[in-house]
Amino acid sequence: MTNKRAIVGFLFLMVFQISLSAGETRKAKYAGEFLSTGAGARALALGGSFTALANDVTAIYWNPAGLSHLNFPEATLMHAQRFSGIIKYNFAAFARPFGQDASLGIGIIRLGIDDIIRTKLPRPDLRLGDIYEDEGRQFRNTPVEDYSFSNSEWGFFFSYSKKKSERLFYGASIKTLYKSFDENTAYGIGFDVAVQYQVNNHFLLGANLQDFTTTVLAWDTGTKELIVPTLKMGAAFPYQMKILPGKLMPLVDVDIRFEGREFAAQASAGAMSFDFHLGLEYAFHDRLAARLGSDVGNFTAGAGIHFNSFILDYAFMNHADLQETHRISLLLPLEKERYRRP
C-alpha cells in the first residue's frame, strides 16, 4: 500500500509539472544557477567534488543516494556571505535512517539579496536631469528612493535513499523552487535521481542527474522558464596512508550541462558544456581534516574539526574577479543508541 501511494504521489507531481509547462516556455540559461552554489563547507573546501563521496546529511544536495550511509540522524546548518556581504546564502538539512536499508531527508536553500533600493523620478513626465519648480523652489529631476525589496531564491528538498547492496546505493529528490523579485514570483517542481557505486575500498563512483524531467519555473507574469537537466559525475579514491597516520583522498567531479553555455564553461561541445571540480582531503583519525580544491578553476581550501558532539567545517574560495568567499557549516550527528539504524 505504501509503494502504491508513493507511485500515485509521484505521478500526481509529474502531471502537475506538465501542467505548469503548458503554454509558451523558453529555455533559460542560469535559471537554476542558485542551486549550483553547493552545501556544506567540507564539500565546498574540496572544490565541490563530492558526488561520489557524499555520505552525510549534505548528500541531500550532492547525491541523495549517499544518505543510505547514515546510521544515525544528522542535521546541518551553513551560512555564507559572498561579494562583500551583498549575497547571503543559507542551507539547512535533516536526515535520518529509515528501516534497515533506507534513509529520508529534508533540506532548504535560500540565496538572496536584501534591501535593494527601488528609485523613482519625482516628475516622471520630465526627462532625467530637467529643472522643475515646486512651491517656488527649483529642483533637478533626479531619482529618489521609493522603497526597498528583496531578490530571493528558495529550494526545498525531500530526499529518499536505499541501499541495494553493500556496494550499490540509489536515491532521488523532489524539490520545490520558489523565486521572488520585487512584486513578481515564480515556482516550480523538479526531480533528481542519483546513484553511488563502491568499486572497491579505494575507488568510489557517483552520479546525480538533476532536473531530469526538465524543471519548469512559472512566473506570475505568464513567463515560463525551463531548467534543463544537469549531470553531475564524480569519483573518489580513498587511500589509507602508511607513512603518516590518516587517510588521503583525491576527488574529481564534472558537471555536464545541456543549455549551450559555450565560452561561459571550462569546455564545451555544441550545446553541451563541462565544468570540473577537484579536491584533496587529508583526514587524521577522523578528528582533523585539511582540504584543498579547485571549483571550476577557483582555488578552494578549508579544514574540519570533529568534536565529541558536532563537526565544524570551514571553506575558503578565491575568485579571480570577485572577492573571496568564506563559508562555515555545522554538522550535528545524533549518535545515541536509541537513534541507531536497526
C-alpha positions in Angstrom: 0.0 0.0 0.0 2.8 2.4 0.9 4.5 1.8 -2.5 1.3 2.4 -4.4 0.7 5.7 -2.6 4.3 6.8 -3.4 3.7 5.9 -7.1 0.4 7.8 -7.2 2.0 10.8 -5.4 4.9 10.8 -7.9 2.5 10.6 -10.9 0.5 13.5 -9.5 3.6 15.7 -9.2 4.6 14.8 -12.7 1.2 15.8 -14.1 1.3 19.0 -12.0 4.7 19.8 -13.5 3.5 19.1 -17.1 0.5 21.5 -16.4 3.0 24.2 -15.5 4.7 23.8 -18.8 1.5 24.3 -20.8 1.7 27.4 -23.0 4.8 29.2 -24.2 8.0 28.4 -22.5 11.6 29.2 -23.1 14.9 27.6 -22.2 16.7 29.9 -19.8 20.4 29.8 -19.1 21.2 30.1 -15.4 17.5 29.9 -14.4 18.6 27.3 -11.7 22.0 28.7 -11.1 21.4 29.3 -7.4 21.1 25.6 -7.0 24.8 25.2 -8.0 26.2 27.1 -5.1 26.7 23.9 -3.0 26.1 22.8 0.5 28.4 22.1 3.4 31.8 23.6 4.0 33.5 20.2 3.7 32.4 19.7 0.1 33.0 23.3 -0.8 36.5 23.2 0.5 37.0 20.3 -1.8 36.0 22.4 -4.8 32.5 20.9 -5.0 33.9 17.4 -5.8 31.5 15.4 -3.6 29.2 13.4 -5.8 31.0 10.1 -5.2 31.9 10.7 -1.6 28.7 12.2 -0.2 27.9 10.2 2.9 26.4 12.7 5.4 23.3 14.8 5.6 24.6 17.2 2.8 24.0 14.3 0.4 20.5 15.7 0.1 22.1 18.3 -2.2 25.2 16.5 -3.7 23.9 12.9 -4.2 20.7 11.7 -2.4 22.0 8.1 -2.9 24.6 8.8 -0.2 22.0 9.2 2.6 21.9 5.4 2.9 25.4 5.6 4.5 23.8 7.2 7.6 23.5 5.0 10.7 22.3 7.9 12.9 20.2 11.0 12.3 22.1 14.1 11.3 21.4 17.9 11.0 23.4 20.6 9.4 23.5 24.4 9.1 25.6 26.5 6.7 25.9 30.3 6.3 27.9 32.2 3.7 28.1 35.8 2.6 29.5 36.5 -0.9 30.9 39.5 -2.6 31.3 41.9 0.4 28.2 40.5 2.0 25.9 41.6 -0.7 24.7 38.0 -1.4 23.6 35.9 1.6 23.4 32.1 1.3 22.0 29.6 3.8 21.5 25.9 3.8 19.8 23.7 6.4 19.0 20.0 6.3 18.0 17.0 8.4 18.2 13.3 7.5 17.6 10.0 9.4 17.8 6.3 8.8 14.5 4.7 7.7 14.3 1.0 8.3 17.3 -1.3 7.8 18.5 -0.1 4.4 16.9 3.3 3.6 17.1 7.0 4.6 14.9 10.1 4.4 16.0 13.7 4.3 14.7 17.2 4.0 16.7 20.4 3.1 16.2 24.0 2.4 18.3 26.5 0.5 18.0 30.3 0.3 20.1 32.7 -1.7 19.1 36.3 -1.6 20.0 39.9 -1.9 18.0 42.0 0.6 17.3 45.7 0.9 17.5 46.5 -2.8 16.6 50.2 -3.3 14.0 51.0 -5.9 14.0 54.6 -7.1 11.7 56.8 -9.0 11.7 60.2 -10.6 9.9 63.0 -8.7 8.5 64.2 -12.0 8.1 61.2 -14.4 6.6 63.5 -17.0 10.0 65.2 -17.4 13.4 64.0 -18.6 16.1 62.9 -16.3 18.1 66.0 -15.1 15.4 68.6 -16.1 14.9 71.5 -13.8 11.4 72.0 -12.4 9.7 74.2 -9.8 7.7 73.2 -6.7 6.4 75.7 -4.2 8.6 78.4 -5.6 11.8 76.4 -5.4 13.8 74.8 -8.2 14.7 71.1 -8.2 16.6 68.8 -10.5 14.6 65.8 -11.7 16.9 63.1 -10.3 16.0 59.7 -8.9 14.9 59.4 -5.2 14.3 56.4 -3.0 10.8 54.8 -3.4 11.0 51.6 -1.4 13.3 48.6 -0.8 12.7 44.9 -1.8 14.5 41.6 -1.9 15.6 39.2 -4.7 15.4 35.7 -3.1 15.6 32.2 -4.4 14.4 29.2 -2.4 14.8 25.4 -2.9 13.1 22.8 -0.7 14.3 19.2 -1.0 12.7 15.9 0.1 15.1 13.0 -0.5 14.9 9.2 -0.3 17.8 6.8 -0.5 18.1 3.0 -0.4 21.0 0.6 0.0 20.6 -2.0 -2.8 23.7 -4.0 -1.8 27.0 -3.5 0.1 28.3 -1.6 -3.0 25.3 -0.1 -4.7 23.2 2.8 -3.4 20.5 4.8 -5.2 18.3 7.7 -4.3 16.0 10.5 -5.6 14.9 14.0 -4.5 11.8 16.0 -5.2 12.5 19.8 -5.0 10.1 22.7 -4.9 11.6 26.0 -6.2 10.3 29.5 -5.3 11.7 32.8 -6.6 10.7 36.4 -5.8 11.9 39.6 -7.3 10.2 42.8 -6.2 6.5 42.1 -6.7 6.9 39.1 -9.0 7.1 35.5 -8.0 7.8 32.1 -9.7 7.5 28.5 -8.6 8.3 25.0 -9.9 8.9 21.4 -9.1 12.0 19.4 -10.1 13.3 15.8 -9.7 16.8 14.5 -9.2 17.8 10.8 -9.5 21.2 9.6 -8.2 23.4 6.5 -7.7 26.7 5.6 -5.9 28.8 2.6 -6.5 31.8 1.3 -4.5 34.0 -0.5 -6.9 36.4 -1.4 -4.1 37.8 0.2 -0.9 39.9 2.6 -3.0 37.5 3.6 -5.8 34.1 5.2 -5.4 31.8 6.4 -8.2 28.7 8.6 -8.1 26.3 10.3 -10.4 23.4 12.7 -9.9 21.0 13.7 -12.7 19.5 16.9 -11.6 16.2 18.2 -13.0 16.0 15.1 -15.2 12.4 15.8 -16.3 13.3 19.4 -17.1 12.1 21.8 -14.3 9.6 24.5 -15.3 9.7 27.8 -13.4 6.3 29.5 -13.9 6.3 33.3 -13.2 3.1 35.2 -12.3 3.8 37.4 -15.3 3.0 34.4 -17.6 6.6 33.7 -18.5 7.8 30.1 -18.1 11.5 29.2 -17.9 12.9 25.8 -18.4 15.8 24.4 -16.2 17.4 21.8 -18.4 19.0 18.6 -16.8 22.5 18.7 -15.4 24.5 15.5 -14.9 27.0 15.5 -12.1 29.5 12.7 -12.2 32.3 12.1 -9.7 35.0 9.7 -8.5 36.8 9.4 -5.1 40.0 7.5 -4.3 40.3 6.9 -0.5 43.7 5.7 0.5 44.9 4.7 4.0 48.4 6.2 4.3 51.3 4.0 5.6 53.9 6.6 6.2 51.7 9.1 8.0 48.6 8.3 10.1 45.4 9.1 8.5 43.6 8.9 5.1 44.3 10.7 1.9 41.5 11.1 -0.6 41.7 12.7 -4.1 38.4 13.5 -5.7 37.2 14.7 -9.1 33.8 15.8 -10.4 32.4 17.1 -13.7 29.1 19.0 -14.3 27.7 18.3 -17.8 25.0 20.8 -18.8 22.9 20.9 -22.0 22.0 24.6 -22.2 24.7 25.9 -24.6 27.0 27.8 -22.1 29.8 27.7 -24.6 32.6 30.1 -23.5 31.0 30.5 -20.0 32.1 26.9 -19.3 35.5 25.4 -19.0 34.9 23.2 -22.0 32.0 22.8 -24.5 30.9 20.8 -27.5 27.8 22.3 -29.1 25.0 22.6 -26.6 26.9 20.5 -24.1 29.3 22.2 -21.5 31.7 20.8 -19.0 32.8 22.2 -15.7 35.3 20.5 -13.4 35.8 20.2 -9.7 38.9 18.8 -8.0 39.6 18.1 -4.3 42.1 16.6 -2.0 41.4 15.7 1.7 43.8 14.5 4.4 41.9 13.2 7.5 43.8 12.5 10.7 42.0 9.8 12.7 38.6 11.2 11.7 39.3 14.1 14.1 41.1 16.7 12.0 41.0 17.3 8.3 42.8 19.6 5.8 41.4 20.2 2.4 42.3 21.8 -1.0 40.4 22.1 -4.2 39.5 23.8 -7.5 35.9 24.8 -8.1 35.6 25.5 -11.8 39.2 26.9 -11.7 38.8 28.9 -8.5 41.1 27.9 -5.7 39.5 26.5 -2.5 40.8 25.3 0.8 39.5 24.5 4.3 39.6 22.5 7.4 37.3 20.4 9.7 37.3 19.6 13.4 35.3 16.7 14.8 34.3 17.5 18.4 32.6 15.0 20.6 29.1 16.1 19.7 29.4 18.1 16.5 31.6 18.7 13.4 32.7 22.2 12.5 33.9 22.8 8.9 35.3 25.9 7.2 35.8 26.6 3.5 37.5 29.4 1.6 37.2 30.2 -2.1 39.3 32.6 -4.1 37.8 34.3 -7.2 39.8 36.0 -9.9 37.4 38.8 -10.5 35.2 38.9 -7.3 36.1 38.9 -3.7 36.9 35.8 -1.6 34.1 33.8 -0.1 34.2 32.3 3.4 31.8 29.6 4.4 31.2 27.9 7.8 29.0 24.9 8.4 28.0 22.9 11.5 27.1 19.2 11.4 25.2 17.6 14.3 25.2 13.8 14.4 22.7 12.3 16.9 24.9 9.4 17.8 22.7 7.9 20.6 21.9 4.2 20.7 18.1 4.7 20.6 18.5 6.5 17.3 20.8 3.9 15.6 19.7 2.3 12.4 18.1 -1.2 13.2 
